[in-house]
Amino acid sequence: MTTARVNGQDLYYFDTGADSDGRPVVVLSHGPLLDATMWQPQIEELMASHRCVAWDRRLHGRTRDDGIPHSHWDSAADLLGLLDQLGIERAALAGHSQGGFVALRTALIAPERVTALVLSGTMAFTWPPSVAAWLTGLRDGLRTHGPGAVAAPLLRQLIGREDLYPAWLARWKGQSSARLADAVTGLLAADDISRLVGDITAPALLIHGGEDPIVSLEAGRALHAALPGVTGMLVVPGAAHTPTLTHPDPTTNAIVKFLLSR
């Protein structure tokens, strides 16, 4: 198990792939209630040409943290601290959902260290009331009854591909209900940075599920319109919130093509 001590936390990460040979390192940040392994389909292709670093954020996966509430800005500071620990001056940042929230904030804090952005299921707004209410109910259900009680709607909306459900449910059942609930509390705390993202000039590729019930396609398109360096947006028909996991072929092809062009 490989960890880096950053900001008082033991962040789990894995570091793999080829010598970048002048290409930027790719650092991948996962979505809510997931972990670094969600990026495995993309890493399997990217590692032939890029060094890839994937990590588990606080309250997720194999990272060991203090459990104190933290913001997406704190997670961005964690990401920058991880780069420092690994001696990485500049990197391309790939982020899914909450990982994309972190990537955007990292690009705002330290734009000189971000060469490109790949943002999947990401937005720059606070949660609309309907989604915030669902997330609040999810948090409370996890805390009171555990993942089994909320698994069916959560898996359907977060992932949306039935053959992937058992493995992720097993991972959730291996964690404490309180930790899972606290992770959703952090997700709920997303602040509105829509007035700031226009300052992010790094080239960006956006990916979005055509049937995303959590971050709406409209929110994704608004981010596309707001980012000056955006090069394109892949909308994956029929995909829910995690198209990089459920539709690995088109999403991986788009990511590899984009990063090889940087």
TIBASE-905343 format. One line per 5 residues: their letters; for each residue x, y, z of C-alpha. Coordinates in nm, 3 decimals. Example, Ala and Ser with C-alpha at 12.3 -4.5 7.8 and 13.67 -1.06 7.14 Angstrom:
BEGIN
AS) 1.230/-0.450/0.780 | 1.367/-0.106/0.714
This chain:
BEGIN
MTTAR) 0.000/0.000/0.000 | 0.152/0.330/-0.112 | 0.063/0.644/0.077 | 0.191/0.999/0.095 | 0.161/1.211/0.409
VNGQD) -0.006/1.532/0.290 | -0.173/1.797/0.507 | -0.191/1.554/0.798 | -0.357/1.279/0.593 | -0.220/0.953/0.453
LYYFD) -0.330/0.970/0.090 | -0.333/0.641/-0.098 | -0.213/0.654/-0.457 | -0.073/0.437/-0.730 | 0.185/0.556/-0.978
TGADS) 0.230/0.364/-1.302 | 0.303/0.397/-1.670 | 0.578/0.491/-1.906 | 0.839/0.759/-1.869 | 0.645/1.057/-1.999
DGRPV) 0.928/1.157/-2.237 | 0.826/1.521/-2.220 | 0.454/1.454/-2.199 | 0.274/1.574/-1.885 | 0.205/1.330/-1.605
VVLSH) -0.168/1.250/-1.585 | -0.320/1.271/-1.236 | -0.666/1.116/-1.203 | -0.919/1.208/-0.932 | -1.223/0.986/-0.876
GPLLD) -1.587/1.066/-0.818 | -1.807/1.044/-0.505 | -1.811/0.713/-0.314 | -1.573/0.565/-0.573 | -1.195/0.535/-0.565
ATMWQ) -0.888/0.547/-0.788 | -0.968/0.213/-0.951 | -1.260/0.368/-1.141 | -0.997/0.499/-1.385 | -0.850/0.154/-1.463
PQIEE) -0.985/0.135/-1.821 | -0.826/0.469/-1.906 | -0.499/0.396/-1.726 | -0.457/0.067/-1.914 | -0.444/0.266/-2.238
LMASH) -0.265/0.578/-2.115 | 0.017/0.401/-1.936 | 0.183/0.311/-2.266 | 0.250/0.679/-2.332 | 0.206/0.862/-2.001
RCVAW) 0.297/0.832/-1.637 | -0.036/0.803/-1.454 | -0.103/0.881/-1.088 | -0.444/0.796/-0.942 | -0.532/0.866/-0.579
DRRLH) -0.806/0.819/-0.320 | -0.939/1.143/-0.176 | -1.014/1.188/0.193 | -1.303/0.972/0.320 | -1.266/0.740/0.021
GRTRD) -1.100/0.412/-0.061 | -0.770/0.330/0.106 | -0.678/0.682/0.218 | -0.653/0.721/0.595 | -0.766/1.060/0.715
DGIPH) -0.874/1.242/1.030 | -1.242/1.244/0.933 | -1.269/1.619/0.989 | -1.505/1.792/0.743 | -1.319/1.948/0.453
SHWDS) -1.398/2.139/0.136 | -1.318/2.082/-0.230 | -1.058/2.356/-0.190 | -0.896/2.144/0.082 | -0.893/1.850/-0.158
AADLL) -0.728/2.072/-0.420 | -0.459/2.153/-0.163 | -0.421/1.778/-0.103 | -0.374/1.722/-0.475 | -0.107/1.990/-0.497
GLLDQ) 0.063/1.844/-0.190 | 0.064/1.501/-0.354 | 0.226/1.651/-0.664 | 0.493/1.804/-0.440 | 0.557/1.472/-0.266
LGIER) 0.601/1.299/-0.603 | 0.820/1.572/-0.748 | 0.571/1.657/-1.021 | 0.590/2.022/-1.125 | 0.310/2.020/-1.383
AALAG) 0.040/1.770/-1.470 | -0.269/1.708/-1.676 | -0.561/1.662/-1.438 | -0.845/1.420/-1.507 | -1.139/1.438/-1.270
HSQGG) -1.475/1.267/-1.255 | -1.765/1.449/-1.085 | -1.633/1.549/-0.742 | -1.282/1.479/-0.872 | -1.357/1.729/-1.146
FVALR) -1.465/1.981/-0.884 | -1.122/1.932/-0.726 | -0.941/1.962/-1.061 | -1.112/2.293/-1.138 | -1.018/2.436/-0.801
TALIA) -0.662/2.315/-0.840 | -0.643/2.498/-1.172 | -0.768/2.814/-1.000 | -0.521/2.787/-0.711 | -0.215/2.695/-0.920
PERVT) -0.280/2.748/-1.292 | 0.090/2.727/-1.372 | 0.092/2.362/-1.263 | -0.200/2.242/-1.478 | -0.126/2.160/-1.841
ALVLS) -0.471/2.028/-1.936 | -0.804/1.919/-1.789 | -1.025/1.619/-1.856 | -1.356/1.674/-1.677 | -1.623/1.404/-1.663
GTMAF) -1.966/1.472/-1.514 | -1.845/1.802/-1.375 | -2.012/2.138/-1.307 | -1.923/2.476/-1.158 | -2.248/2.541/-0.970
TWPPS) -2.394/2.448/-0.635 | -2.642/2.161/-0.635 | -2.994/2.238/-0.755 | -3.254/2.187/-0.479 | -3.384/1.855/-0.613
VAAWL) -3.037/1.696/-0.626 | -2.938/1.847/-0.290 | -3.250/1.692/-0.136 | -3.164/1.351/-0.285 | -2.805/1.375/-0.162
TGLRD) -2.925/1.475/0.185 | -3.153/1.173/0.197 | -2.867/0.956/0.075 | -2.637/1.088/0.347 | -2.895/1.028/0.617
GLRTH) -2.981/0.682/0.485 | -2.615/0.580/0.479 | -2.558/0.705/0.832 | -2.868/0.543/0.980 | -2.915/0.225/0.780
GPGAV) -2.591/0.161/0.589 | -2.521/0.115/0.218 | -2.747/-0.185/0.168 | -3.056/0.024/0.236 | -2.975/0.287/-0.027
AAPLL) -2.787/0.072/-0.276 | -3.051/0.028/-0.548 | -3.115/0.396/-0.633 | -2.755/0.496/-0.562 | -2.605/0.239/-0.796
RQLIG) -2.858/0.320/-1.066 | -2.791/0.693/-1.059 | -2.419/0.694/-0.983 | -2.314/0.408/-1.212 | -2.605/0.280/-1.417
REDLY) -2.459/-0.052/-1.540 | -2.586/-0.353/-1.350 | -2.287/-0.581/-1.397 | -2.071/-0.330/-1.207 | -2.304/-0.304/-0.907
PAWLA) -2.190/-0.600/-0.692 | -1.824/-0.499/-0.677 | -1.897/-0.141/-0.575 | -2.161/-0.241/-0.321 | -1.912/-0.482/-0.166
RWKGQ) -1.659/-0.199/-0.132 | -1.914/0.024/0.039 | -2.009/-0.253/0.279 | -1.642/-0.278/0.371 | -1.642/0.080/0.500
SSARL) -1.817/0.234/0.798 | -2.157/0.387/0.739 | -2.040/0.706/0.912 | -1.748/0.745/0.671 | -1.971/0.700/0.368
ADAVT) -2.219/0.953/0.506 | -1.941/1.202/0.578 | -1.821/1.162/0.218 | -2.165/1.265/0.094 | -2.163/1.561/0.337
GLLAA) -1.847/1.681/0.162 | -2.010/1.635/-0.177 | -2.305/1.849/-0.068 | -2.067/2.133/0.021 | -1.982/2.219/-0.341
DDISR) -1.965/2.597/-0.377 | -2.045/2.801/-0.688 | -1.732/2.882/-0.888 | -1.910/2.964/-1.212 | -1.781/3.323/-1.203
LVGDI) -1.422/3.201/-1.163 | -1.384/2.927/-1.422 | -1.346/3.181/-1.701 | -0.998/3.241/-1.563 | -0.895/2.881/-1.635
TAPAL) -0.713/2.881/-1.969 | -0.577/2.525/-1.972 | -0.698/2.313/-2.265 | -0.997/2.109/-2.153 | -1.195/1.809/-2.271
LIHGG) -1.541/1.755/-2.122 | -1.721/1.419/-2.103 | -2.081/1.380/-1.992 | -2.338/1.105/-1.970 | -2.635/1.177/-2.191
EDPIV) -2.869/1.053/-1.915 | -2.677/1.186/-1.613 | -2.928/1.222/-1.326 | -2.683/1.382/-1.082 | -2.493/1.651/-1.274
SLEAG) -2.730/1.752/-1.551 | -2.620/1.770/-1.911 | -2.723/2.137/-1.902 | -2.475/2.200/-1.619 | -2.205/2.027/-1.821
RALHA) -2.283/2.240/-2.124 | -2.270/2.553/-1.911 | -1.920/2.457/-1.799 | -1.826/2.392/-2.162 | -1.942/2.743/-2.251
ALPGV) -1.753/2.900/-1.961 | -1.408/2.742/-2.003 | -1.194/2.943/-2.247 | -0.962/2.654/-2.331 | -1.224/2.388/-2.398
TGMLV) -1.154/2.183/-2.710 | -1.465/1.969/-2.717 | -1.735/1.786/-2.526 | -1.814/1.417/-2.563 | -2.174/1.334/-2.472
VPGAA) -2.216/0.958/-2.426 | -2.570/0.850/-2.521 | -2.746/0.641/-2.258 | -2.474/0.687/-1.996 | -2.561/0.784/-1.639
HTPTL) -2.320/0.972/-1.412 | -1.998/0.773/-1.469 | -1.945/0.723/-1.843 | -1.570/0.661/-1.812 | -1.655/0.348/-1.612
THPDP) -1.967/0.229/-1.794 | -1.862/0.323/-2.150 | -1.484/0.284/-2.144 | -1.421/0.256/-2.519 | -1.548/0.594/-2.646
TTNAI) -1.439/0.782/-2.336 | -1.091/0.632/-2.327 | -1.040/0.694/-2.698 | -1.135/1.059/-2.654 | -0.909/1.104/-2.351
VKFLL) -0.606/0.940/-2.511 | -0.647/1.141/-2.832 | -0.682/1.465/-2.635 | -0.383/1.405/-2.410 | -0.157/1.288/-2.692
SR) -0.227/1.616/-2.870 | -0.105/1.827/-2.577
